[in-house]
Amino acid sequence: MWGALSVREDAHRLRPRIGSIQYKITAHSYIKHINSIGMLSLHALKLFVVVAEELHFGRAALRLHIAQPPLSQQIRQLEAALGTRLLTRTTRSVELTLAGRVLLERATQLLADAEAAENAVRQVAEGRVGSVALGFTSSAAYRGLPGILETYRAGYPDVEMVLREMTTDIQIADLRSGKLDVAIVRADQTVADAMLDSFEVEREPMVLAMAREHPLAQSRTVQWRDLDGVSLVSFSRRFSPYFRNLCERVFLAAGIQPRVVQESVLPTMLALVEAGIGVALVPASAAEMRSSRLVYRQLAPLGEVGVQPVEAILHCAWARSLDNPAAHALINLLRSG
């Protein structure tokens, strides 16, 4: 949409120069006519520029897809408003006056600036430019997140991505404070917070990671009772509270008690497992970190011990007050899967 441009300037100081010719617009005439119209429309300037480029009203009318008489009338109205002739017309030619040359130079730049401003606003409104602060848990980086980021960057190459790896509780706090736009968090259910919205992104089974030489590696499916008393590399209660609580709930429901020999976080847990320190219950996506000395085994259906399937769940969360089109584009991409 063409808007309007204010043309109030200090007429006493306006001294355009064309080649070696210098002239001064009469201050009294300029102020009188500018005050009479208040604003110059960008539409009028656009019409003038086309006429000035063509120096022919017929060709200009064709370019503008309008009839010639209305075009001529609007140019005359522009001249009347400015109080000076912009074009010299004869039966054979149209020429720019000195004032017309100044207006052509200024109007061309103003129209280009207006178009650039319009495009910039549209790009922001469509989420095509800007920045997105995205928080994520370390375990989200194994499988789902890389593909999402690749797709988003391909579709929105001019958006700056600020990636921050952190635990779920810190992500929630940063969403509330506005430090994060979007967060990929671990939660069993929808994030319960009046200030936030969320939806489930992915759920994946938990599997048992162990060194290839471990006795349980001989089985294709591990029974829960086989984990009772086994040496376990557990998730840190401080840095991985979601996974720690998930594992403890399952062990309690299955009536078993593995022996925790070390607490850590992914991927360090897998290095400890590879060293033979113990086994670890990890999300299946951790198997993406291939190692010739590690194997991953499924666990027997938990229906046999009366508990729900052991799954790790990822949610996308954001503040309900979020006003960042680029971030909403990422949220929509995550929602579409």
C-alpha positions in Angstrom: 0.0 0.0 0.0 1.3 3.5 -0.9 1.2 5.7 2.2 1.8 9.4 2.5 5.0 11.4 2.9 5.4 14.6 4.9 7.3 17.2 2.9 7.8 19.9 5.5 11.3 21.2 5.2 13.1 24.4 5.9 12.5 26.1 2.5 14.9 28.9 3.3 17.8 26.3 3.3 16.7 24.2 0.4 19.2 24.9 -2.4 19.2 22.0 -4.9 22.1 21.9 -7.5 21.7 20.6 -11.1 25.1 20.5 -12.8 26.5 24.0 -12.5 23.1 25.6 -12.1 22.1 26.6 -8.6 18.7 28.0 -7.7 16.5 28.8 -4.7 12.8 28.0 -4.4 11.0 31.0 -3.2 10.3 30.5 0.5 7.0 32.4 0.5 5.6 30.3 -2.4 6.9 27.0 -1.0 5.5 27.5 2.5 2.2 28.8 1.1 1.5 25.8 -1.1 2.9 23.1 1.3 0.7 24.5 4.0 -2.3 24.3 1.7 -1.9 20.5 1.2 -0.1 19.5 4.4 1.0 16.1 2.9 2.2 14.8 -0.5 0.9 11.4 -1.3 3.4 8.8 -2.4 0.9 7.8 -5.1 1.1 11.3 -6.6 4.9 11.1 -6.5 4.8 7.7 -8.2 2.7 9.1 -11.1 5.1 12.1 -11.5 8.2 9.8 -11.6 6.7 7.7 -14.3 5.8 10.7 -16.4 9.3 12.2 -15.8 10.9 9.0 -16.9 8.9 8.6 -20.0 8.5 12.4 -20.9 5.4 11.3 -22.6 1.9 11.3 -21.1 0.6 8.5 -23.4 3.4 6.1 -22.6 3.3 6.9 -18.9 -0.5 6.3 -18.8 0.1 2.9 -20.4 2.8 2.0 -17.8 0.4 3.0 -15.0 -2.6 1.3 -16.6 -4.7 4.4 -16.3 -6.2 6.8 -18.9 -4.2 9.8 -20.0 -6.6 12.6 -19.0 -6.8 11.7 -15.3 -3.0 11.4 -15.3 -2.6 14.8 -16.8 -5.0 16.2 -14.3 -3.2 14.7 -11.3 0.1 16.1 -12.5 -1.5 19.6 -12.8 -2.9 19.2 -9.3 0.6 18.3 -8.0 2.1 21.4 -9.7 -0.7 23.6 -8.2 0.0 22.2 -4.8 3.7 22.9 -5.0 3.2 26.3 -6.6 5.6 25.6 -9.4 5.7 24.0 -12.8 7.4 20.6 -12.9 7.0 20.0 -16.7 7.2 22.1 -19.8 4.7 20.9 -22.3 4.6 21.5 -26.0 2.6 19.8 -28.7 5.7 17.8 -29.6 7.5 17.2 -26.3 7.5 17.2 -22.5 10.5 18.4 -20.6 11.4 18.7 -16.9 11.8 22.1 -15.4 14.6 22.6 -12.9 12.1 22.1 -10.1 10.9 18.9 -11.8 14.4 17.6 -11.9 14.8 18.1 -8.2 11.5 16.5 -7.4 12.4 13.5 -9.7 15.6 12.9 -7.8 14.0 13.2 -4.4 10.8 11.4 -5.3 12.7 8.4 -6.8 14.7 8.0 -3.5 11.6 8.5 -1.4 9.6 5.9 -3.3 12.5 3.4 -3.1 12.7 4.0 0.7 9.0 3.6 1.1 9.1 0.3 -0.9 12.0 -0.9 1.2 10.2 0.0 4.4 7.1 -1.8 3.3 9.1 -4.9 2.4 11.0 -4.8 5.7 7.7 -4.7 7.7 6.2 -7.5 5.6 9.3 -9.6 6.2 9.1 -9.1 9.9 5.4 -9.8 10.0 5.9 -13.0 8.1 8.7 -14.1 10.4 11.2 -14.0 7.5 13.7 -11.9 9.5 14.6 -11.4 13.1 15.9 -13.8 15.7 14.7 -16.7 17.8 16.1 -17.8 21.1 15.5 -21.5 21.3 16.1 -23.6 24.5 16.4 -27.3 24.4 17.4 -30.2 26.7 20.5 -32.1 25.8 18.6 -35.3 25.0 16.5 -33.4 22.4 19.7 -32.9 20.3 20.1 -36.5 19.3 17.3 -37.0 16.8 14.4 -34.6 16.4 16.0 -31.2 16.9 18.7 -31.4 14.1 16.1 -32.2 11.4 13.8 -29.4 12.6 16.6 -26.8 12.7 17.7 -27.9 9.2 14.2 -27.5 7.8 13.7 -24.1 9.6 16.9 -22.6 8.4 16.2 -23.7 4.8 12.8 -21.9 4.9 13.9 -18.9 7.0 17.6 -18.3 6.1 17.6 -14.7 7.3 16.4 -15.5 10.9 19.2 -15.7 13.5 18.9 -18.8 15.7 20.2 -18.4 19.2 20.5 -22.0 20.7 20.7 -22.6 24.4 21.1 -26.0 26.0 19.6 -26.1 29.5 17.5 -28.2 31.8 13.7 -28.0 31.6 13.3 -26.0 34.9 15.6 -23.3 33.7 13.9 -23.2 30.3 10.5 -22.7 31.9 11.9 -19.8 34.0 13.5 -18.2 31.0 10.3 -18.5 29.0 8.5 -16.7 31.8 11.1 -13.9 31.9 11.3 -13.5 28.2 14.9 -14.7 27.8 13.7 -17.6 25.6 11.1 -17.5 22.7 10.6 -21.2 22.4 11.7 -24.2 24.5 11.9 -27.9 23.9 11.4 -29.4 27.3 10.8 -32.8 28.9 7.4 -33.3 30.6 5.1 -36.2 31.1 2.1 -34.0 30.4 1.3 -30.6 29.0 3.4 -27.9 30.7 1.3 -26.7 33.6 1.9 -23.0 33.7 -0.7 -20.3 33.3 1.8 -18.1 31.4 2.8 -20.8 28.9 1.3 -22.8 26.0 2.7 -26.1 25.0 2.0 -29.2 22.9 3.6 -32.7 22.6 6.3 -32.9 20.0 7.6 -36.5 20.3 7.6 -39.5 22.5 10.1 -42.3 22.4 10.7 -45.6 24.3 13.4 -46.0 26.9 16.0 -48.7 26.1 18.8 -50.3 28.1 22.3 -49.3 27.1 25.2 -51.7 28.1 28.7 -52.7 27.1 28.8 -55.4 24.4 30.4 -57.7 26.9 27.7 -57.3 29.6 25.8 -60.6 30.4 22.4 -58.9 29.6 23.6 -58.1 26.1 23.0 -61.8 25.2 19.3 -61.3 25.3 17.3 -59.5 22.6 14.8 -58.3 25.2 15.7 -57.7 28.8 13.2 -58.7 31.6 12.7 -56.1 34.3 13.5 -58.6 37.0 16.9 -58.9 35.5 17.6 -55.3 36.5 17.1 -55.9 40.2 20.4 -55.3 41.9 22.3 -54.6 38.7 24.9 -51.9 38.6 23.2 -48.8 37.1 24.6 -45.5 35.7 21.8 -43.2 36.7 20.7 -39.8 35.6 21.7 -36.9 37.8 18.9 -35.8 40.1 20.1 -32.2 39.8 20.8 -31.9 36.1 18.4 -34.5 34.6 15.5 -34.5 37.1 12.9 -35.6 34.5 14.8 -38.8 33.5 15.8 -39.5 37.1 12.1 -39.4 38.3 10.9 -41.4 35.3 13.4 -44.2 36.0 12.6 -44.3 39.7 8.9 -44.5 39.1 9.3 -47.4 36.7 11.7 -49.3 39.0 9.2 -48.8 41.9 6.3 -50.0 39.8 8.3 -53.0 38.6 9.3 -53.9 42.2 13.0 -53.8 41.5 15.9 -51.8 42.9 19.0 -51.5 40.7 22.2 -50.4 42.4 23.2 -46.9 41.4 27.0 -46.8 41.1 27.3 -43.4 39.3 25.1 -40.4 38.4 25.7 -38.2 35.4 24.0 -36.8 32.2 24.0 -37.8 28.6 26.3 -38.3 26.8 28.7 -38.9 29.7 26.5 -41.7 30.9 27.2 -43.6 27.7 30.9 -43.2 28.1 30.6 -44.7 31.6 28.5 -47.6 30.3 31.0 -48.2 27.6 33.7 -48.4 30.2 31.8 -51.3 31.9 30.8 -49.4 35.0 27.1 -50.3 34.7 24.0 -50.3 32.4 21.8 -47.2 31.8 18.2 -46.7 31.0 18.2 -44.0 28.2 15.9 -42.7 25.5 16.1 -44.6 22.3 17.4 -41.6 20.4 20.6 -41.9 22.4 21.4 -44.9 20.2 22.1 -42.4 17.5 25.5 -42.0 19.2 27.0 -45.1 17.6 29.8 -47.0 19.4 31.1 -50.4 18.5 31.4 -51.2 22.2 27.8 -50.3 23.1 24.6 -52.2 22.5 21.0 -51.2 23.2 18.2 -53.6 24.2 14.5 -53.3 24.4 12.8 -54.0 27.7 9.9 -56.5 28.1 6.4 -55.0 27.9 5.6 -53.3 31.1 2.0 -54.5 31.0 3.3 -57.6 32.7 4.1 -55.6 35.8 1.1 -53.3 35.7 2.7 -50.0 34.6 2.3 -47.9 31.5 4.9 -48.0 28.7 8.1 -46.3 29.6 8.4 -43.4 27.2 10.3 -40.1 27.3 8.2 -37.2 26.1 9.2 -33.9 24.5 7.1 -30.8 24.5 7.3 -27.5 22.8 6.5 -24.5 25.1 6.3 -20.8 24.7 4.9 -17.8 26.5 1.3 -16.9 25.7 2.4 -13.3 25.3 5.0 -14.2 22.7 5.0 -11.6 19.9 7.7 -12.8 17.6 6.5 -13.9 14.1 9.8 -15.8 13.5 9.4 -17.8 16.7 5.7 -18.6 15.8 6.9 -19.9 12.4 9.3 -22.3 14.3 6.4 -23.3 16.6 4.2 -24.1 13.6 7.0 -26.2 12.1 7.4 -28.2 15.3 3.6 -28.6 15.4 3.4 -30.0 11.9 6.0 -32.6 12.8 
